[in-house]
């Protein structure tokens, strides 16, 4: 049985892609464009870099061994300490000028320092239109550093394996690095949730042991006949206390969360699985197809049949 976070990431069709490994020599700077439904990551395998994220006042210093995750696909600039954002070239220009073939190592930069910066860069694609408040409330970036005892030796070891395997010549290396990068992304989100402080965070409820029990029970059986009282029993709280705690810590009512996640299940059922409207209603917990259709239209903006037809006719993104 999938745990809560695993179920969310799996249902949102999270898929990782390693898009290059770098060998950058000073001076260098790369402007990475914004992209929808994508989370990006950069791991400093060797050397260091500055990461300037649009909308953030200060750059992030990525030291050797650090990982940064940019959950919302925000545009950003990667550079050495001697290059400003105005000197950075667009990523497409760098790829074209370097002659990068689309695999292996992206070699770019000047000749002022023979020591290169090696980054492992990639992105995680979410199914188009996927929604979950966990993702919506992640910060502009998550910076993981100082692994060791704080994050566990497995994380540092995993990152070292990614660095060794990505773009290498050994059979299966890219697949190994890719699957490990998906694990790293899940760990980054878990670390952020566990460190979340205060109800204003909007995500603290996932780390609350009482609320987590209720959320886990719901995610294991989303089509069951859930009520606030039933969720409160799973949490070990009174109905009123549970509802107030849930709303305060997650910023949505318990039944609002239930409805939102059921609509995500319905979207997947109609598009990825190709189920009928009646079947989608059943797997998402609705005994009445008409009731399901009303809720779906209110949440998604289209009747389920029209949404299914539109999604099937939409070309897949590259």
C-alpha positions as CSV (number, residue, x, y, z in Angstrom):
1,X,0.0,0.0,0.0
2,X,1.4,3.4,-1.0
3,X,2.0,5.9,1.7
4,X,0.5,9.4,1.5
5,X,3.3,11.2,-0.3
6,X,4.0,8.3,-2.6
7,X,0.3,8.1,-3.6
8,X,0.2,11.9,-4.4
9,X,3.4,11.8,-6.5
10,X,2.3,8.6,-8.3
11,X,-1.2,9.9,-9.0
12,X,0.2,13.2,-10.4
13,X,2.2,11.1,-12.9
14,X,5.5,12.6,-11.7
15,X,8.2,11.5,-14.2
16,X,11.9,12.5,-14.1
17,X,14.1,13.4,-17.0
18,X,17.8,14.0,-16.9
19,X,18.4,16.6,-19.5
20,X,22.1,17.2,-19.2
21,X,25.3,16.9,-17.2
22,X,27.6,19.9,-17.4
23,X,31.3,20.8,-17.6
24,X,31.2,24.6,-17.2
25,X,34.4,26.6,-17.0
26,X,34.6,30.2,-15.9
27,X,33.2,32.6,-17.0
28,X,29.8,31.0,-17.7
29,X,26.1,31.7,-17.3
30,X,23.0,30.0,-18.6
31,X,19.5,31.4,-18.6
32,X,16.9,28.6,-18.1
33,X,13.4,29.5,-19.2
34,X,10.2,29.0,-17.3
35,X,8.1,25.9,-18.1
36,X,4.6,24.8,-17.0
37,X,3.9,21.6,-15.2
38,X,7.6,21.0,-14.6
39,X,9.8,21.0,-11.5
40,X,13.6,21.4,-12.1
41,X,16.6,20.3,-10.1
42,X,20.3,21.0,-10.1
43,X,22.9,19.0,-8.2
44,X,26.4,20.4,-7.8
45,X,28.5,17.2,-8.3
46,X,31.7,19.2,-8.4
47,X,32.4,22.9,-8.0
48,X,29.8,25.6,-7.2
49,X,27.3,27.8,-8.9
50,X,25.0,30.7,-8.2
51,X,21.2,30.2,-8.9
52,X,19.2,33.4,-9.4
53,X,15.5,32.5,-9.4
54,X,13.0,35.0,-10.9
55,X,11.1,36.8,-8.2
56,X,13.7,36.1,-5.5
57,X,15.8,39.0,-4.2
58,X,19.0,37.0,-3.4
59,X,20.8,34.4,-5.4
60,X,21.2,30.9,-3.9
61,X,24.8,29.7,-3.5
62,X,25.0,26.1,-4.6
63,X,28.1,24.6,-3.0
64,X,29.6,21.3,-4.0
65,X,27.3,18.5,-2.9
66,X,24.2,20.8,-2.7
67,X,20.9,20.1,-4.4
68,X,18.3,22.7,-5.4
69,X,14.8,21.9,-6.5
70,X,12.7,24.5,-8.3
71,X,9.2,23.0,-7.9
72,X,7.2,25.4,-10.1
73,X,9.4,25.5,-13.2
74,X,10.3,29.2,-12.6
75,X,12.8,30.8,-14.9
76,X,16.3,31.1,-13.4
77,X,19.9,31.8,-14.2
78,X,22.8,29.5,-13.4
79,X,26.2,31.1,-13.4
80,X,29.7,31.2,-11.9
81,X,30.5,33.8,-9.3
82,X,32.1,36.1,-12.0
83,X,29.1,36.3,-14.3
84,X,26.0,38.4,-13.8
85,X,22.5,37.5,-15.0
86,X,22.8,40.0,-17.9
87,X,25.8,38.0,-19.2
88,X,24.0,34.7,-19.2
89,X,23.0,33.2,-22.5
90,X,19.6,31.5,-23.1
91,X,19.8,27.7,-22.6
92,X,18.9,27.1,-26.3
93,X,21.7,29.3,-27.4
94,X,24.2,27.5,-25.2
95,X,23.0,24.1,-26.5
96,X,23.3,25.2,-30.1
97,X,26.7,26.9,-29.7
98,X,28.2,24.1,-27.8
99,X,27.1,21.5,-30.3
100,X,25.5,19.5,-27.5
101,X,24.0,16.3,-29.1
102,X,21.3,15.8,-26.5
103,X,23.2,13.2,-24.4
104,X,26.4,13.0,-22.5
105,X,28.0,16.1,-21.1
106,X,27.3,19.8,-22.0
107,X,30.7,21.5,-22.3
108,X,30.6,25.3,-22.1
109,X,32.4,28.4,-20.8
110,X,35.6,30.3,-21.0
111,X,39.2,29.3,-20.4
112,X,40.0,31.5,-17.3
113,X,40.0,28.5,-14.9
114,X,40.8,24.9,-15.9
115,X,38.7,23.6,-13.0
116,X,35.2,22.9,-14.2
117,X,31.8,23.0,-12.5
118,X,29.9,19.7,-12.9
119,X,26.1,19.9,-12.5
120,X,23.6,17.2,-12.8
121,X,20.5,18.9,-14.2
122,X,17.0,17.5,-14.8
123,X,13.4,18.1,-14.5
124,X,10.3,16.3,-13.3
125,X,7.2,16.5,-15.5
126,X,3.7,16.4,-14.0
127,X,0.7,15.4,-16.0
128,X,-0.8,18.4,-17.6
129,X,-3.3,20.2,-15.4
130,X,-2.4,18.1,-12.3
131,X,-3.3,19.8,-9.1
132,X,-2.6,19.2,-5.4
133,X,-2.3,21.7,-2.7
134,X,1.0,20.1,-1.6
135,X,2.6,21.2,-4.9
136,X,0.8,24.5,-5.0
137,X,2.2,25.5,-1.6
138,X,5.8,24.4,-2.1
139,X,8.2,27.4,-1.9
140,X,9.9,28.9,-5.0
141,X,12.9,26.6,-4.3
142,X,14.1,23.9,-1.9
143,X,17.8,24.0,-1.1
144,X,19.2,20.8,0.4
145,X,22.7,21.1,1.9
146,X,24.8,19.8,4.7
147,X,23.6,16.2,4.2
148,X,25.6,14.0,6.6
149,X,23.8,13.3,9.8
150,X,21.0,15.8,9.1
151,X,19.5,14.1,6.0
152,X,21.1,10.7,6.4
153,X,24.1,9.1,4.7
154,X,21.9,7.4,2.1
155,X,21.1,10.8,0.5
156,X,24.7,11.8,0.0
157,X,25.5,8.3,-1.4
158,X,22.5,8.5,-3.8
159,X,23.6,11.8,-5.1
160,X,27.1,10.5,-5.7
161,X,25.7,7.5,-7.6
162,X,23.7,9.9,-9.8
163,X,26.8,11.9,-10.5
164,X,28.7,8.8,-11.4
165,X,26.0,7.2,-13.6
166,X,24.4,10.2,-15.4
167,X,25.7,10.5,-19.0
168,X,28.2,7.7,-18.4
169,X,29.1,4.9,-20.7
170,X,28.0,1.9,-18.6
171,X,24.9,0.1,-19.6
172,X,21.7,1.3,-17.8
173,X,23.5,4.3,-16.2
174,X,21.0,6.9,-17.3
175,X,18.1,4.8,-16.1
176,X,19.7,4.3,-12.7
177,X,20.4,8.0,-12.4
178,X,16.9,8.9,-13.5
179,X,15.1,6.6,-11.0
180,X,17.4,7.8,-8.2
181,X,16.6,11.4,-9.1
182,X,12.9,10.7,-8.6
183,X,13.7,9.3,-5.2
184,X,15.7,12.5,-4.4
185,X,12.8,14.7,-5.4
186,X,10.4,12.8,-3.1
187,X,13.0,13.2,-0.3
188,X,13.3,16.9,-0.9
189,X,9.5,17.4,-0.5
190,X,9.5,15.1,2.5
191,X,12.3,17.1,4.1
192,X,10.4,20.4,3.5
193,X,7.2,19.0,4.9
194,X,9.0,17.7,8.1
195,X,10.6,21.1,8.6
196,X,7.4,23.1,7.9
197,X,6.6,25.4,10.9
198,X,3.5,27.2,11.8
199,X,-0.1,27.0,10.5
200,X,0.5,29.9,8.1
201,X,2.7,27.6,6.0
202,X,-0.3,25.9,4.5
203,X,1.5,22.6,4.4
204,X,2.1,21.8,8.0
205,X,-0.8,19.5,8.2
206,X,1.0,16.8,6.3
207,X,3.5,16.6,9.2
208,X,0.8,16.6,11.8
209,X,0.6,13.0,13.1
210,X,-3.2,13.2,13.7
211,X,-4.0,14.7,10.3
212,X,-1.6,12.5,8.6
213,X,-3.5,9.4,9.9
214,X,-6.7,10.7,8.4
215,X,-5.1,11.7,5.1
216,X,-3.4,8.3,4.8
217,X,-6.7,6.5,5.5
218,X,-8.5,8.6,2.9
219,X,-5.7,8.1,0.2
220,X,-5.8,4.4,0.8
221,X,-9.6,4.2,0.1
222,X,-10.6,7.5,-1.7
223,X,-13.9,6.0,-2.9
224,X,-15.1,5.1,0.5
225,X,-18.0,7.0,2.1
226,X,-16.0,9.6,3.8
227,X,-17.4,12.3,6.1
228,X,-15.8,14.7,8.5
229,X,-16.8,12.5,11.4
230,X,-15.2,9.4,9.7
231,X,-12.0,11.3,9.0
232,X,-11.9,12.6,12.6
233,X,-12.2,9.1,14.0
234,X,-9.1,8.1,11.9
235,X,-7.3,11.1,13.3
236,X,-8.3,10.3,16.9
237,X,-9.9,13.7,17.4
238,X,-13.3,15.1,17.9
239,X,-15.3,16.1,14.8
240,X,-15.0,19.8,15.6
241,X,-11.4,19.7,16.8
242,X,-10.4,17.8,13.7
243,X,-12.2,20.1,11.3
244,X,-10.7,23.2,12.9
245,X,-7.2,21.7,13.0
246,X,-7.4,20.5,9.4
247,X,-8.6,23.9,8.0
248,X,-6.1,25.9,10.0
249,X,-3.1,23.7,9.0
250,X,-3.9,23.0,5.4
251,X,-6.0,26.0,4.5
252,X,-8.9,23.9,3.1
253,X,-11.8,22.1,4.7
254,X,-11.6,18.3,5.1
255,X,-14.3,17.7,2.5
256,X,-12.8,20.3,0.2
257,X,-9.6,18.2,0.2
258,X,-11.6,15.0,-0.4
259,X,-13.4,16.6,-3.3
260,X,-10.2,18.0,-4.9
261,X,-8.4,14.7,-4.7
262,X,-11.3,12.7,-6.0
263,X,-11.4,15.0,-9.0
264,X,-7.7,14.3,-9.6
265,X,-8.5,10.6,-9.6
266,X,-11.4,11.3,-12.0
267,X,-9.1,13.3,-14.4
268,X,-6.7,10.4,-14.5
269,X,-9.5,7.9,-15.0
270,X,-10.9,9.8,-17.9
271,X,-7.6,10.5,-19.7
272,X,-4.8,8.1,-18.7
273,X,-7.0,5.1,-18.1
274,X,-9.7,5.9,-20.7
275,X,-12.6,5.0,-18.4
276,X,-16.2,6.1,-19.2
277,X,-17.9,8.8,-17.2
278,X,-19.8,6.2,-15.2
279,X,-16.6,4.3,-14.4
280,X,-14.8,7.5,-13.4
281,X,-17.6,8.4,-11.1
282,X,-17.4,5.0,-9.4
283,X,-13.6,4.9,-8.8
284,X,-13.7,8.5,-7.4
285,X,-16.4,7.7,-4.9
286,X,-19.7,8.8,-6.4
287,X,-22.7,6.5,-6.6
288,X,-24.6,8.9,-8.8
289,X,-23.2,9.8,-12.2
290,X,-25.2,13.1,-12.3
291,X,-23.8,14.1,-8.9
292,X,-20.3,13.3,-10.1
293,X,-20.8,15.4,-13.2
294,X,-22.0,18.4,-11.3
295,X,-19.0,18.3,-9.0
296,X,-16.6,17.7,-11.8
297,X,-17.9,20.6,-13.9
298,X,-17.7,22.9,-10.9
299,X,-14.1,21.9,-10.0
300,X,-12.7,21.4,-13.5
301,X,-14.8,23.8,-15.6
302,X,-16.0,21.2,-18.1
303,X,-18.5,18.3,-18.0
304,X,-16.6,15.0,-17.7
305,X,-17.6,13.8,-21.1
306,X,-16.3,17.0,-22.8
307,X,-13.1,16.9,-20.7
308,X,-12.5,13.3,-21.8
309,X,-13.0,14.1,-25.4
310,X,-10.9,17.3,-25.3
311,X,-8.0,15.5,-23.5
312,X,-8.0,12.6,-26.0
313,X,-7.8,15.0,-28.9
314,X,-5.0,17.1,-27.4
315,X,-1.6,16.3,-28.8
316,X,0.9,15.0,-26.3
317,X,3.7,17.4,-25.3
318,X,7.2,16.5,-26.3
